[in-house]
Amino acid sequence: MQDRKSQSRRAALGSFVGTTIEWYDFYIYGFAAALVFGPLFFTGSSPYIGTLAAFGTFAVGFFARPLGGLIFGHLGDRMGRKNILVVTLVMMGIATALIGMLPTHATIGVWAPILLVVLRIFQGIAVGGEWGGAVLLAAEHAPKGRQTFFASFAQLGSPAGLVLALLAFRIAGLVDQEVFLSWGWRVPFLVSIVLLGVGLVIRLNIEETPEFEKVRQTGKPAKLPAVEVFRDWRGAIFLAMGANTFGIAAVYFYNTFLVAYATQYAGLPRARILNALFWTAVAQLLCQPIGARIAERMGNERLFLQVCLGISVLTPYPVFMVVETGNYALIQVGLIVNIIFGAFSYAVIAGYISQIFPARVRYSAISIGYQFCGAIAGGLTPVLGTILAEKFSGEWWPLAVFASTLAGISLVSVSLLGRYRQANAEAVPA
């Protein structure tokens, strides 16, 4: 019994550390896209076109994520969760470090943005396979009835990775602008090699999950998991995509696009907005376990999700109002209040969705639902935000409406998913 408890804790830690590293790698690209990739890799463009092009390469990583979900979801359902997560971690670490070594447009011309896109694709494929496996590593090792709470540790990797990414860019930004553009921006990418070593040590010491071992022992792994998912669970997949929309899009709306908006359109200093986002990410990191624990105690994740998402429909308006004031204290309070309810829903959604699907196709199912949503909601959000900011220059309300719509999509989807889950509960074997 003690060994099972030890494995549960170790799996949760492994999920947390692994996703932290993966999201750190993913986020530093977003900050670099907002701050330096435009002038360094798209030389000769206007600031608007350069930023749009940089966010375009950012979006490419999201479009690669469904491919990673399909590939590694298939392998994870056929071969197990643990070994696949080692592969995704190594793949992401190497791609990120190579971005940090990449020559700019001034050195190799058009090959610079081309190689940047190629490496971004590898990042996207890696993170596409990482999330589903990390969620299942924690959830399938969890004590009975505690899957939602333990799965939330994989979700903690997102704010933790964001905190590390913001710290890395804050430290790199201490040098003057010329040095930052020359080599300072590369340091956060190269640090990924060290983090990769730490993650590997932890993940290699975790056992395969009991639920997958049970599937393997019964000789019933799915031959073509993705085919089975789209054949038998199509409705749940589309609802899962909708349910994940806000949790995915909000991260890149508030933590990636908002950096560009606040600096280029609202005229705020880069250091000030990065500092505000740092403390907001810390608040998210602290709030998510609390949210998961409350949902576990309440025993009704759907109600919990609906309340949090309902509030998240309203919060974008005060956020943009305080950003426009330029008052740092107000901006900080507004961002933290905004993130609390989003953090609560994000903590719960992974465990909630994973319990809908049977273990034989679970890796593929949750990866498809999350990563296809990520390609659309995550990849396009900064691009659409930039277009709206340029088209409605001086007006913040279209951006607030956009953010509210994202939360509304998830609110409706969670409501429908709860009914779907109840109606199909008997169809989900252990």
N, C-alpha and C positions, 0 to 999 in steps of 0.2 A: 504493500500500500504506500509506504514511504517512497519507494522507487518511482511509483506512478506519479505521486505528487511532485517529486523532484523533476521528473521528465516534463510535467505540465509547466512548471515554472521555467525550466530551461528552454522549452519550446517557445513560451511567451517572450522570454528574453531574446532568443534567437530571431524571432519574428520582428521584434522591436528594433534590434540593432541592425539587422539586414535591411529592413525597409527604410530605416534612418539613413543609411549609407546610399541606398538607391535614390531616395528622394533628394538627399543633399546633392548628388550628382545632377539630377534632373533640374533642381531649382537654380543651381548656380548658372546653368545655361540660360534660364529665363532672365536672371538679373543681368548677365552679360549681354543678352539680346536687347534689353531695355537701355543699357548704359554704354556699351562699347562696340558691339558687333556691327552696328550701322556704319559708323565712320571707318572702322578697320577692315571690314570685309565687303562693304558695298560703297567704295570710294567713288565720289563724283555725283552721288545722288543728293537730293535735298534732304533735310532732316526728316521730313514726313515720309518720303519714299524709302530712305535708309532704315528708319524705324520699322516701317511696314514690311520691308524685305527681311529684316532681322527677325521680326515676329513670324514671318512666313517660314523661315527655317525652324523656328521654335515649334510651329504647328506641325512640321514634317515629322517630328518625333512622336507626336500624338497619332498621326495617321499610320505610323509603323506599329503602334501599340496593339491594335487588333491582330496583326500578323503574329506578334510575339505571344499574345493570348491564345491564338489557335495552335501554334507550334508547341509551346511549352505546356498548354493545357492538355493537349493530346498526350504528350510524353508523361506529364504528371499523373494523368488518369491511367496510363498503361504501365508506367515504371515506378511511380511513387513520387512523393512530394520533396523529400530531403535532397536527393542528388540534383534534381532540376534547379533547386534554389541555389546550389553552389555554382552551377553553370551561369545562371542569370547574374549573380553577384560579380563573378569574374568578368563577364562580358561587359557589364556596365562600367566597372572600374577601369578597364583598359581603354574603352572608348572615351571616357571622360579625361583620362590622363593625356591621351593623344590630342584631344582638342586643345589642351593647355600647351602643347608643343607645336601647334599648327602655325605655319607662316601666314602672314596677312596678305591682303590684296597688293600692298605696296611691294611685296617680295616676289610673289608667284602669280600675280594677276588673277585671272578668272578661276584658276584652280583653287584658290583660297575658299571662295564660297561653295564650290563644288565639293571639296573635301569636307568642309564643315557640314554640309547636308548629309553626306555619306555617314559620317560619325554620329550625327544626330539620329539617323535611321537606326544605327546599331544601339544607341541609347534607348530608343523607343521600343525596339524589339525586346531588349533586356527587361525594361520595366513592365512591359506587357505580360511577360511571364512571371515576374516577381510577385506582384500583388496577390494574385489568387493563391499561389503556393504559400505565401507568408500567412495569409488569413487562415488557411486550412491547417498549416503546421501548428498554429496556436489553438484553433477551435477544435480540431480532432484529437488533440492531446488533453483538452480541458476536462475537468471533472464533470460528471453528468449534471446538466441543468445550468452550466456556467459558460456555455459556448459564446454567448454574446459578450460577456466581460472579457474573456481571454482573447477573443478575436479582435477586441479593441486595441490590443497591444500592437498588432500589425498596423492599425490606423494611427497609432501614436508616432510612427515613423515619419509621417508627413509633417507635423509641426516641429518635431525634433530635427528633421533634416532641414527644415526652413530656418530654424534657429541657428544651426551650424552654418548654413549658406549665408545668412545675413551677417553672422560674426565674421566669416571669412572675407566678405566684401567690405565690411566696416574696417577690418584691419588692413586689407589691401588698399582701401581708399584713404588711409592716413598719409600716403605719399602724395605729392602734387599731381595735378592732372596729366602733365606730360609723361611722368614716370608711370602713372597708372595705365595710360594708353599704350606705353611702350612694353612693359612687362608685368606691372602690378596685377593686372586682371588675370594673368596666367596662374598665379599662385594657388587660388582656390581649386582650380582644376587638378593641379599636380598633387595637392594634399590627398586626393582620392586614393592614391596608391597606398598610403599609410592606413586609411580607413578600410580598404579592401583586405589588408592583412588581418586586421582585428576581426572583421566580419567572418572571414574564413575559419579562423580558430574556433569561434563560437559555433558556427553552423555545422562543422564537421563532427562535433561532439553531441549532436542531437539524433535520437533514434527516429526511424520511420513512424508515421502515425498509426495508432491502433486500428482506426477505421479503414485505412487503406490496406493494412495487413489482413484484415478480415475479408475484404474484397478479393485480395490475391489468394488467400487460402481457400476460398470458396470457388475459385477458378472462374469468376464472373467479371473481370475487367472488361469495359466496353471496347470493342474492336475499333470503332470509329466514333469516339465520344461526341465530337461536334455535330455529326450527322444525327446522332440520337437526341442531342439537345434540341436541335432545330425541328426535329420530327415530333418529339413528345412534350417539349417544354417551351415551345415558341412563345406563347402568351406571357409566361413568366419572365422570359429573357427580355422582351420589350418593356415590360413593366420594371424590371430591374434596371434597365438602361435609364428609364425616366426617373426612377427613385434615386439614382446616383448623380443625376445631372447637377444639382446644386452643390453637392459636396465636392465634386470635381471642378466645376466651372468657377465657383466662388474663390477657390484658392488662386487661380490664375487671373481672375478679375481683380481681386483686392491686393494680391501679392506680386503680380507681374505687370499687368496693365496699369495699375494705380501708380506704380513707380514712374512710368513714362508720362502718365497724365499729370501727376502732381508736379513733376519737374518741368515738363515742356509746356503745359497748358495753364497750370495754376501758378507757375513761377516759384515753387517751393525749392529750397536747397536740397540737393540729393541726400546729404547726410541726415537731414531732419526727417525726411520721409522714411529712409531706411531704418532710422532709430525707432520711429513709431511702429513700423512693421515688425521690428525685432521684439518689442515688448508685447505686441499683439500676438505674435507667435508663441511667446512664453505663456501668455494667458491661455491660448488654445491648448498648449501642452499640459497645463495644469487642469484645465476644465474637462478634457476628454475622459480621463479615468473616472472623474466624478459623475459625468453623464452616463457612462456605461454602468456604473454601480447603481445609480438611481434607477435606470431602466431595468436592471436585473432585479432589484428589490420590488419595483412596481409590478413586474411580471407582464407588462403590456407594452412591448416595444413600439407597436404601431401607434398607440395613443401618444406615447412620448415623442415619436418622430413627427407626428402631425402637429403637435403643439409647437415644437421647435421650428419646424419649417414654416408654420403659419406666421410666427413672429418674424422669421427671416424674410418674408415677403415685404414687410414694412420697414425694416431697418436701413435699406440703402438710401432712403431719402435724407434722414438726418446725417448719415455718413458724408454724403456729398455736400450737404449744407455746411458742415464743420470744416471740410477740406477747403471750401471756398473762402472761409474766414482767414485761413493762413495761420490761425492760432494753434500752436503746437499742443498745448494742454487739451484743448477741445478736440483736436484731431485724434489724440491718443485715447481719450475717453470714448469717443465715438467708435473708433475701430475695435476697441476691446469689448464694448457692449455688443457691437455687431457680431463679433466672432463667437461669443459665448453660446448662443443658441445654435449657430452653425456647427460649432465644435461638438455639442451634445448629439446632434443628429448624425454627424460624421462618425462619431465613436460607435454608434449602435448599428449603422446600416450594414456593415460588412457581415457581422454575425447574424443579423436578421435575415439577410438574403441567402447566406450560405446554407441555412437550415431548410430552405425550400427544396433543394435538389438532392437526389440520392448520391451516396459517396462514389459510385462507379463513374459518374460523369460530372462530379461537383467542381473539380479543378477547371475543366473546360467551360462549364456553365457560368460560374461566377466571373471567370476571366473574360468571356465573351461579353457578358452584360456590362461589366465595368469598363473594359478597354474600348469597345465600340462606342460607348458613351464618352469615354475620354477623348477619342479621336475627334468627336464632334464638339462636345461641350468644352473640353479643355483646350484643344488645339485652335479652335476658331474664336474663342472668347477674347483674347488679347487683340486679335486682328479686327474683329467686329467693334470692339471698344475703341480702337484707334480710328477706325473709319467714322464712327459716330462722333468722337471728339473733334475730328477735323470738319465734318459736315455741319455739326451744330456748335461751332466754336463759340465759347463764352456761355453755353447753356449746359447745365449739369443734369437736368431732369431726364433727357433721353437715356443717359447712362444709368440712372436710378431705375427707370422703367425696365430697362434691359436686365438688370440684376434681379428685380422683383419677378420678372417673367421666369427666370431660371429657377428661383425658389418655388414658384407656383407650379411648374412642371413636376418637380419632385413631390410636392404636397399632394397633387392629384394622383400621381403614380403610386405613392405609398398607401394612400387610401384604397386604391383598387387592388394593390398587391396583398393587403391584409385580407381582403375578401377571397382572393385567389388562393392564398395560403390555407385558409380555413376550408375552402371547398375541395382542395386537393391534398389535405393532410394525410389521408390514408394511402396516397400513391407514393409517399416518400419513405422508403425503407431505410434502415440504419446504414 
